[in-house]
Amino acid sequence: MPTHEHRQVAESFGNDATRYDRARPGYPGAMVRAVLEATPGERPDVLDVGCGTGISSRPFLRAGCRVHGVEPDPRMAALARRDGIEVDESTFEAWEPHGRTVDLVVAGQAWHWVDPVAGARRAAEVLRPGGRIALFWNGMQPEPAVAETFARVNAEVLPELPRLPASAAEAYAAMGATAADGLRAAAAFTEPEEWRFESARRYTRDEWLDLVPTQGFYTRLPPDRLRPLLDRIGAAIDGVVTVHVTTLVVTASRRA
């Protein structure tokens, strides 16, 4: 089943929206600068698809952009509004722009929940000629020995859940390839480009245990299933968790 059809997962991240907002990582400043440098206008109008709690919106707000969000989960949207982001509660495929046009459409850690062709066509409708779409994901990869330990614990405690990917960056690369194909199918964009930005993060034990429940299928686990997993992962952490982060961007311009 395509990722965007897993609606029960896509709509589960708001189960603990405050934790999600606190624990999920932001996006590198170099990526934000590169996207804005490739976008027309000094203060672009930005549409953030699947804006969630506003993690992907805030760096563009800080850069002086005007940001409007689309988010299907009212719990997530409520947190985004605290930062002054105007948010429409809707899936992007069903969203009605009502004449709104923008210079930049972005989606952070969200486009794989959107139908790639229908989403690309909707983005083309709202983008001004020459405007840009930038779809980005953080692929987080702990050090190999730590990643192997986490994968083993996951398989032992929750054998019914999907196995952790060997490389998160490559898993998101597959999603990026699907997104690029959708942009091509819309026949309204220049040939998609792929940009990558590399960085590193260090998590304390408590920070890592705060992050785990915000990810993927873990968001739907009841407390009595989640707690044994967190206990085992916590016991396996000695000191800090060092994570290599590959931020993948799929981007193209709206043809005139």
LINGI-V293306 format. One record per residue. N is the residue number from 0. RES is the residue in three letters. PHI is phi in radians with two decimals (* if undefined). PSI is psi in radians with two decimals (999 if undefined). Layout:
n=N res=RES phi=PHI psi=PSI
n=N res=RES phi=PHI psi=PSI
//
This chain:
n=0 res=MET phi=* psi=2.29
n=1 res=PRO phi=-1.01 psi=2.60
n=2 res=THR phi=-0.95 psi=-0.72
n=3 res=HIS phi=-1.18 psi=-0.22
n=4 res=GLU phi=-1.54 psi=-0.09
n=5 res=HIS phi=-1.46 psi=1.11
n=6 res=ARG phi=-1.07 psi=-0.59
n=7 res=GLN phi=-1.13 psi=-0.52
n=8 res=VAL phi=-1.39 psi=-0.80
n=9 res=ALA phi=-0.99 psi=-0.58
n=10 res=GLU phi=-1.73 psi=0.26
n=11 res=SER phi=-1.73 psi=-0.18
n=12 res=PHE phi=-1.19 psi=-0.38
n=13 res=GLY phi=-1.40 psi=0.01
n=14 res=ASN phi=-0.99 psi=-0.57
n=15 res=ASP phi=-2.45 psi=1.28
n=16 res=ALA phi=-1.10 psi=-0.61
n=17 res=THR phi=-1.13 psi=-0.77
n=18 res=ARG phi=-1.10 psi=-0.77
n=19 res=TYR phi=-0.96 psi=-0.83
n=20 res=ASP phi=-1.14 psi=-0.63
n=21 res=ARG phi=-1.31 psi=-0.70
n=22 res=ALA phi=-1.65 psi=-0.54
n=23 res=ARG phi=-1.20 psi=2.44
n=24 res=PRO phi=-1.29 psi=2.71
n=25 res=GLY phi=-1.50 psi=-2.80
n=26 res=TYR phi=-2.12 psi=2.56
n=27 res=PRO phi=-1.13 psi=2.49
n=28 res=GLY phi=-1.03 psi=-0.60
n=29 res=ALA phi=-1.09 psi=-0.62
n=30 res=MET phi=-1.17 psi=-0.81
n=31 res=VAL phi=-1.06 psi=-0.77
n=32 res=ARG phi=-1.08 psi=-0.75
n=33 res=ALA phi=-1.11 psi=-0.72
n=34 res=VAL phi=-1.12 psi=-0.79
n=35 res=LEU phi=-1.21 psi=-0.62
n=36 res=GLU phi=-1.13 psi=-0.46
n=37 res=ALA phi=-1.61 psi=0.02
n=38 res=THR phi=-1.88 psi=2.37
n=39 res=PRO phi=-1.19 psi=2.61
n=40 res=GLY phi=1.68 psi=2.55
n=41 res=GLU phi=-1.34 psi=-0.60
n=42 res=ARG phi=-2.25 psi=1.37
n=43 res=PRO phi=-1.07 psi=2.58
n=44 res=ASP phi=-1.44 psi=2.23
n=45 res=VAL phi=-2.08 psi=2.38
n=46 res=LEU phi=-1.94 psi=2.11
n=47 res=ASP phi=-1.81 psi=1.93
n=48 res=VAL phi=-1.49 psi=2.20
n=49 res=GLY phi=1.13 psi=0.85
n=50 res=CYS phi=-1.18 psi=-0.26
n=51 res=GLY phi=1.02 psi=-2.29
n=52 res=THR phi=-1.50 psi=0.01
n=53 res=GLY phi=1.82 psi=0.15
n=54 res=ILE phi=-1.04 psi=-0.72
n=55 res=SER phi=-1.43 psi=-0.30
n=56 res=SER phi=-1.46 psi=-0.64
n=57 res=ARG phi=-1.03 psi=-0.75
n=58 res=PRO phi=-1.11 psi=-0.51
n=59 res=PHE phi=-1.34 psi=-0.59
n=60 res=LEU phi=-1.09 psi=-0.79
n=61 res=ARG phi=-1.12 psi=-0.48
n=62 res=ALA phi=-1.41 psi=0.00
n=63 res=GLY phi=1.68 psi=0.13
n=64 res=CYS phi=-1.39 psi=2.76
n=65 res=ARG phi=-1.65 psi=2.17
n=66 res=VAL phi=-2.12 psi=2.29
n=67 res=HIS phi=-2.13 psi=2.35
n=68 res=GLY phi=-1.91 psi=2.69
n=69 res=VAL phi=-2.19 psi=2.17
n=70 res=GLU phi=-2.63 psi=2.18
n=71 res=PRO phi=-1.33 psi=-0.34
n=72 res=ASP phi=-1.70 psi=2.01
n=73 res=PRO phi=-1.11 psi=-0.47
n=74 res=ARG phi=-1.20 psi=-0.69
n=75 res=MET phi=-1.24 psi=-0.75
n=76 res=ALA phi=-1.05 psi=-0.63
n=77 res=ALA phi=-1.06 psi=-0.67
n=78 res=LEU phi=-1.24 psi=-0.67
n=79 res=ALA phi=-1.08 psi=-0.64
n=80 res=ARG phi=-1.15 psi=-0.40
n=81 res=ARG phi=-1.09 psi=-0.46
n=82 res=ASP phi=-1.58 psi=0.15
n=83 res=GLY phi=1.47 psi=0.24
n=84 res=ILE phi=-1.47 psi=2.22
n=85 res=GLU phi=-1.37 psi=2.20
n=86 res=VAL phi=-2.23 psi=2.28
n=87 res=ASP phi=-1.66 psi=2.29
n=88 res=GLU phi=-1.55 psi=1.79
n=89 res=SER phi=-2.97 psi=2.70
n=90 res=THR phi=-1.23 psi=2.74
n=91 res=PHE phi=-1.22 psi=-0.61
n=92 res=GLU phi=-1.09 psi=-0.58
n=93 res=ALA phi=-1.67 psi=-0.13
n=94 res=TRP phi=-1.14 psi=2.43
n=95 res=GLU phi=-1.90 psi=2.06
n=96 res=PRO phi=-1.28 psi=-0.36
n=97 res=HIS phi=0.89 psi=0.80
n=98 res=GLY phi=1.52 psi=-0.09
n=99 res=ARG phi=-1.17 psi=2.38
n=100 res=THR phi=-2.26 psi=2.65
n=101 res=VAL phi=-2.43 psi=2.92
n=102 res=ASP phi=-1.61 psi=-0.41
n=103 res=LEU phi=-2.55 psi=2.26
n=104 res=VAL phi=-1.92 psi=2.21
n=105 res=VAL phi=-2.18 psi=2.79
n=106 res=ALA phi=-2.65 psi=2.07
n=107 res=GLY phi=-1.83 psi=2.02
n=108 res=GLN phi=1.01 psi=0.56
n=109 res=ALA phi=-2.41 psi=-0.40
n=110 res=TRP phi=-1.16 psi=-0.42
n=111 res=HIS phi=-1.23 psi=-0.18
n=112 res=TRP phi=-1.60 psi=0.01
n=113 res=VAL phi=-1.87 psi=2.44
n=114 res=ASP phi=-1.00 psi=2.09
n=115 res=PRO phi=-1.12 psi=-0.56
n=116 res=VAL phi=-1.47 psi=-0.84
n=117 res=ALA phi=-1.07 psi=-0.68
n=118 res=GLY phi=-1.14 psi=-0.73
n=119 res=ALA phi=-1.11 psi=-0.69
n=120 res=ARG phi=-1.17 psi=-0.68
n=121 res=ARG phi=-1.16 psi=-0.69
n=122 res=ALA phi=-1.09 psi=-0.72
n=123 res=ALA phi=-1.10 psi=-0.60
n=124 res=GLU phi=-1.12 psi=-0.66
n=125 res=VAL phi=-1.61 psi=-0.33
n=126 res=LEU phi=-1.38 psi=2.37
n=127 res=ARG phi=-1.26 psi=2.67
n=128 res=PRO phi=-0.94 psi=2.31
n=129 res=GLY phi=1.52 psi=-0.17
n=130 res=GLY phi=-1.19 psi=2.99
n=131 res=ARG phi=-2.20 psi=2.58
n=132 res=ILE phi=-1.99 psi=2.37
n=133 res=ALA phi=-2.39 psi=2.01
n=134 res=LEU phi=-1.98 psi=2.18
n=135 res=PHE phi=-2.43 psi=2.67
n=136 res=TRP phi=-2.45 psi=2.52
n=137 res=ASN phi=-1.70 psi=2.00
n=138 res=GLY phi=-1.67 psi=1.93
n=139 res=MET phi=-1.80 psi=2.22
n=140 res=GLN phi=-2.29 psi=1.85
n=141 res=PRO phi=-1.10 psi=2.90
n=142 res=GLU phi=-0.95 psi=2.57
n=143 res=PRO phi=-0.89 psi=-0.82
n=144 res=ALA phi=-1.12 psi=-0.68
n=145 res=VAL phi=-1.19 psi=-0.75
n=146 res=ALA phi=-1.06 psi=-0.71
n=147 res=GLU phi=-1.12 psi=-0.70
n=148 res=THR phi=-1.11 psi=-0.80
n=149 res=PHE phi=-1.08 psi=-0.72
n=150 res=ALA phi=-1.12 psi=-0.70
n=151 res=ARG phi=-1.14 psi=-0.77
n=152 res=VAL phi=-1.07 psi=-0.76
n=153 res=ASN phi=-1.04 psi=-0.78
n=154 res=ALA phi=-1.20 psi=-0.59
n=155 res=GLU phi=-1.35 psi=-0.70
n=156 res=VAL phi=-1.49 psi=-0.64
n=157 res=LEU phi=-2.27 psi=1.18
n=158 res=PRO phi=-1.13 psi=-0.34
n=159 res=GLU phi=-1.39 psi=-0.24
n=160 res=LEU phi=-1.48 psi=2.72
n=161 res=PRO phi=-1.01 psi=2.53
n=162 res=ARG phi=-1.18 psi=2.56
n=163 res=LEU phi=-1.12 psi=2.42
n=164 res=PRO phi=-1.14 psi=2.58
n=165 res=ALA phi=-1.09 psi=-0.58
n=166 res=SER phi=-2.43 psi=1.98
n=167 res=ALA phi=-1.10 psi=-0.65
n=168 res=ALA phi=-1.07 psi=-0.71
n=169 res=GLU phi=-1.28 psi=-0.56
n=170 res=ALA phi=-1.08 psi=-0.75
n=171 res=TYR phi=-1.26 psi=-0.49
n=172 res=ALA phi=-1.08 psi=-0.66
n=173 res=ALA phi=-1.13 psi=-0.70
n=174 res=MET phi=-1.13 psi=-0.67
n=175 res=GLY phi=-1.11 psi=-0.67
n=176 res=ALA phi=-1.13 psi=-0.69
n=177 res=THR phi=-1.11 psi=-0.72
n=178 res=ALA phi=-1.09 psi=-0.74
n=179 res=ALA phi=-1.10 psi=-0.70
n=180 res=ASP phi=-1.10 psi=-0.66
n=181 res=GLY phi=-1.12 psi=-0.71
n=182 res=LEU phi=-1.10 psi=-0.69
n=183 res=ARG phi=-1.14 psi=-0.72
n=184 res=ALA phi=-1.13 psi=-0.50
n=185 res=ALA phi=-1.21 psi=-0.33
n=186 res=ALA phi=0.99 psi=0.58
n=187 res=ALA phi=-2.25 psi=0.00
n=188 res=PHE phi=-2.15 psi=2.77
n=189 res=THR phi=-1.18 psi=2.94
n=190 res=GLU phi=-1.03 psi=2.20
n=191 res=PRO phi=-1.06 psi=2.50
n=192 res=GLU phi=-1.93 psi=2.69
n=193 res=GLU phi=-2.04 psi=2.13
n=194 res=TRP phi=-1.96 psi=2.58
n=195 res=ARG phi=-2.31 psi=2.44
n=196 res=PHE phi=-2.24 psi=2.21
n=197 res=GLU phi=-1.84 psi=2.42
n=198 res=SER phi=-2.69 psi=3.12
n=199 res=ALA phi=-2.41 psi=2.58
n=200 res=ARG phi=-2.33 psi=2.62
n=201 res=ARG phi=-2.10 psi=2.24
n=202 res=TYR phi=-2.01 psi=2.35
n=203 res=THR phi=-1.24 psi=2.95
n=204 res=ARG phi=-0.98 psi=-0.84
n=205 res=ASP phi=-1.15 psi=-0.65
n=206 res=GLU phi=-1.13 psi=-0.70
n=207 res=TRP phi=-1.18 psi=-0.72
n=208 res=LEU phi=-1.18 psi=-0.44
n=209 res=ASP phi=-1.29 psi=-0.55
n=210 res=LEU phi=-1.35 psi=-0.70
n=211 res=VAL phi=-0.91 psi=-0.83
n=212 res=PRO phi=-1.19 psi=-0.11
n=213 res=THR phi=-1.62 psi=0.06
n=214 res=GLN phi=-1.90 psi=2.29
n=215 res=GLY phi=0.80 psi=-2.29
n=216 res=PHE phi=-1.21 psi=-0.29
n=217 res=TYR phi=-1.11 psi=-0.45
n=218 res=THR phi=-1.12 psi=-0.32
n=219 res=ARG phi=-1.77 psi=0.02
n=220 res=LEU phi=-1.34 psi=2.36
n=221 res=PRO phi=-1.21 psi=2.76
n=222 res=PRO phi=-0.95 psi=-0.63
n=223 res=ASP phi=-1.25 psi=-0.28
n=224 res=ARG phi=-1.66 psi=-0.57
n=225 res=LEU phi=-1.30 psi=-0.69
n=226 res=ARG phi=-1.03 psi=-0.80
n=227 res=PRO phi=-1.05 psi=-0.62
n=228 res=LEU phi=-1.13 psi=-0.83
n=229 res=LEU phi=-1.13 psi=-0.64
n=230 res=ASP phi=-1.09 psi=-0.76
n=231 res=ARG phi=-1.20 psi=-0.72
n=232 res=ILE phi=-1.14 psi=-0.75
n=233 res=GLY phi=-1.06 psi=-0.68
n=234 res=ALA phi=-1.16 psi=-0.43
n=235 res=ALA phi=-1.49 psi=-0.20
n=236 res=ILE phi=-1.57 psi=2.13
n=237 res=ASP phi=-2.02 psi=1.72
n=238 res=GLY phi=1.61 psi=-2.06
n=239 res=VAL phi=-2.06 psi=2.80
n=240 res=VAL phi=-1.84 psi=2.05
n=241 res=THR phi=-1.65 psi=2.22
n=242 res=VAL phi=-2.16 psi=2.25
n=243 res=HIS phi=-1.52 psi=2.28
n=244 res=VAL phi=-2.03 psi=2.14
n=245 res=THR phi=-1.87 psi=1.99
n=246 res=THR phi=-1.63 psi=1.97
n=247 res=LEU phi=-1.69 psi=2.32
n=248 res=VAL phi=-2.16 psi=2.26
n=249 res=VAL phi=-1.92 psi=2.16
n=250 res=THR phi=-2.52 psi=2.64
n=251 res=ALA phi=-2.77 psi=2.88
n=252 res=SER phi=-1.84 psi=2.60
n=253 res=ARG phi=-1.32 psi=2.13
n=254 res=ARG phi=-1.15 psi=2.63
n=255 res=ALA phi=-1.16 psi=999
//
